[in-house]
Amino acid sequence: MDRKTEAFDERYRLGRQLVDQLGDAGGEPSTFELLGKEWDLLAGTYEPRQGTGTEWYTGAIPYPPAGRFLEIGCGAGVTAVWAALHGCDHVTATDITDTAVGTATLNAERHGVEDRVRVLRSDVFDGLDADERFDMVFWNCSVFEAPREFEFTRDFEWAIFDRGYQALGRYLAQVHDRLLPGGRALVTFNTLGDTDRIAQLAAEADTSLTLLGSADRRLAGVEVTYKLFEILRDDR
């Protein structure tokens, strides 16, 4: 086994460990606290606990004042709701699972921003109308690369795994087609994922990643550095 394969296997093993430690095996709807607020959580939705990326990224994003904001993979909807509470006039939040869509809808209602937050089921951009454009597009992406034959058996696994980084590759290649003039495309990554692969995927999409900020945290006993990037076209 070569070093590249060993590194992949170790990251995948860690991803499975985080699924077991952080995932919800089922049960009744509940609530959680984050960023000084209480949030709803439907069973099956990934809970962004203290120390997870959502906590830091949500406060680090430079939201466009009075702008149109799109979040891919919204999960519980914390970032989308925060965007509406912090100056965005129109927010679209998408996720690939019905449980996340339901949770994000509840949280928009809980915090009184349902008139500004639209929640849709979508696989990256597939669920959006072809002509929709935004001032900012953001994705707190799933950083653990899963084998291409990986089968998702629980909804919250989508928040952790990306088969062959296929979704990330699509996002990097298509995100600029979703921007209004002067709009900005953002993506997260962290040191638990394959940093060489995201650089490779960015290059294949004729884009580059500019670091906007980073933060060191401890997630489920593991040291991790969260990073927020702006995605720029290389022909810009």
Steps between C-alpha positions, in 0.01 A plus 500: 500500500647838397498814714220662301273202558596486867417870541162453329418201721598689815282802410209270414542316831492832684185600310330178609609570857346848487176354364483275806589781742301789353219336311140461606392137490134602505241608751270792566539863388715701739676834538861612533684821586756671278617860457293607796172378353278195522432296187262222399633163386305226327627146547751411230635854450866560585530707818763776471633488853751723675836459329357396164567709192154657490566688822805680359408533132164655575662790679787534252303536175496857356127503425395733214293787647145492362621226265389165366672216685502131403615227736562152360471214752323710760451219753311636801486844337713687753707690243204579275298639791804693623540656154138622512551637850819680395402704199411272209165584340451166326645164609468168322603194701531160332578149619491155347299344786137557592585493871740795463249691288238447772737606777615814317137595434419466870797718595407773254157505664643484853714809439238697308673511161277265300407796275865531394620137509391253233596137564524252210608141448788499252812305408749788476335727237265248339186614682534868408346672201751542219491880511541548877800713599635619836733758656668225702502121482637301795554134579634352822594191302531138609875458539535123530540326166309172494560219251292537182305187593410641845129469585337763721285325760430792736413855399761670715780311319454745211641771731822303542568300182529585130538202264821554305464875569252500212272762657794726586630476144159599362473790742839643406429464128148646505487757779604802292209439265274574798642843586365846428753755370746565781377195692725283714536122530615348831585150614631352821751227559698372795809301584306176545438488124737446206643847437691385192177376341309824549789690343495257208123534456525879510766494228289265286215751528734783391468663838724580793432515874584812701504459877269745678554370852567197719442379854640217710251285687470156655231275351411175677848485649681582174693820429366670188558828316192636325558714191276733302593555135382726223488326161640717221499434128852473362408717200380781723 
